[in-house]
């Protein structure tokens, strides 16, 4: 297996271990982490994103189930994220959703671009509506004028 995949697997293990330093060790200092929730640039912002994830879902676990074997850079993976929402979750409007105790199972994919042995860009894609629905949130209806 190539060094790209070794690094990608090391990141997954660090996330599942909730080891923030091991997560950051996978990223270059000026890396970019793109999620449906926003963009983080550099170790400080990337650490903040992972801290929020670990705080909101203390038992978070990623299970990869497909790796695009013909492609090394970017390393593309499909995975399922499972966990229990017991801590506050920052919502897009700035409010916090306190722990609901609800379990989630969210399908996602990501592509990881590597250079000089570190992650330069990590892009995750998942359906935020699927996540929020599993947490019991609903879309609000607004009357059109």
C-alpha positions in Angstrom: 0.0 0.0 0.0 1.3 3.4 -0.8 2.4 6.1 1.6 -0.8 8.1 0.6 -3.0 5.3 1.9 -0.8 4.7 4.9 -1.3 8.4 5.9 -5.0 8.2 5.2 -5.3 5.1 7.4 -3.3 6.8 10.2 -5.7 9.7 10.1 -8.7 7.4 10.4 -7.1 5.6 13.4 -6.3 8.9 15.1 -9.9 10.1 14.7 -11.3 6.9 16.0 -8.9 7.1 19.0 -9.9 10.8 19.5 -6.2 11.6 19.5 -6.1 15.3 18.4 -2.3 15.5 18.3 -2.1 12.3 16.1 -4.8 13.9 13.8 -2.8 17.1 13.5 0.4 15.1 12.9 -1.2 13.9 9.6 -1.7 17.5 8.3 0.9 19.9 7.0 1.0 23.2 9.0 -0.9 25.1 6.3 -3.3 22.4 5.3 -6.9 23.1 4.3 -9.8 21.0 5.7 -13.1 21.5 3.8 -16.4 20.2 5.2 -20.0 21.0 4.5 -19.9 23.1 7.7 -17.0 25.3 6.4 -13.3 25.6 5.7 -10.5 25.4 8.2 -7.0 26.5 7.3 -3.9 25.5 9.3 -3.4 23.4 12.5 -5.2 25.8 14.8 -8.5 25.9 12.8 -8.3 22.2 12.0 -7.8 21.3 15.6 -10.9 23.4 16.5 -13.0 21.5 14.0 -11.9 18.1 15.4 -12.3 19.3 19.0 -15.9 20.3 18.3 -16.6 16.9 16.7 -15.1 15.0 19.6 -17.0 17.2 22.1 -20.3 16.7 20.3 -19.9 13.0 19.7 -17.5 11.6 22.3 -17.9 8.1 20.9 -17.5 9.1 17.2 -16.2 6.3 15.0 -15.4 6.2 11.3 -15.8 2.9 9.4 -14.4 3.0 5.9 -16.2 0.7 3.5 -14.8 1.7 0.1 -11.4 3.0 -1.1 -10.9 4.0 -4.7 -8.0 1.6 -5.3 -6.9 2.9 -8.7 -6.3 6.4 -7.3 -3.6 7.3 -4.8 -3.5 11.1 -4.8 -6.2 12.1 -4.0 -6.9 9.1 -1.8 -10.7 8.7 -2.0 -12.7 6.9 0.7 -16.4 6.3 1.4 -17.2 5.7 5.1 -19.9 5.7 7.7 -19.6 7.9 10.8 -21.5 6.7 13.9 -21.8 8.2 17.3 -24.0 9.5 20.1 -24.8 13.2 20.3 -24.1 13.9 24.0 -22.2 17.2 23.8 -23.1 20.6 22.4 -23.0 20.9 18.6 -22.4 24.3 16.9 -25.1 24.9 14.3 -24.7 27.0 11.2 -26.5 30.0 12.7 -24.2 30.1 15.7 -26.5 28.5 18.2 -25.5 25.3 20.0 -27.7 22.2 20.1 -27.2 20.6 23.5 -26.7 16.9 23.6 -29.8 15.0 22.4 -28.6 11.5 23.3 -29.5 10.5 19.7 -27.4 8.0 17.8 -26.3 8.9 14.3 -25.2 6.9 11.3 -24.0 9.2 8.5 -22.7 8.2 5.1 -19.9 10.3 3.7 -17.0 10.5 1.4 -13.7 12.3 1.4 -10.7 13.0 -0.8 -7.3 13.6 0.7 -4.5 15.3 -1.3 -1.0 14.5 0.1 2.3 16.2 -0.5 5.7 15.8 1.2 4.3 13.0 3.4 1.5 15.1 5.0 -2.1 16.0 4.1 -2.3 19.3 2.2 -6.1 19.3 1.6 -8.8 17.0 3.0 -12.3 17.4 1.6 -15.3 15.7 3.3 -18.7 15.5 1.8 -21.9 14.5 3.7 -25.5 15.4 3.8 -26.0 17.9 6.6 -29.8 17.5 6.3 -29.3 13.8 7.1 -27.3 14.6 10.1 -29.7 17.3 11.4 -32.7 15.0 10.8 -31.1 12.2 12.8 -30.6 14.7 15.7 -34.3 15.6 15.6 -34.0 19.0 13.9 -36.6 19.9 11.3 -36.6 22.4 8.4 -38.5 25.6 9.3 -41.1 26.8 6.9 -41.1 30.4 5.9 -44.1 32.1 4.2 -43.1 33.7 0.9 -44.1 37.4 0.6 
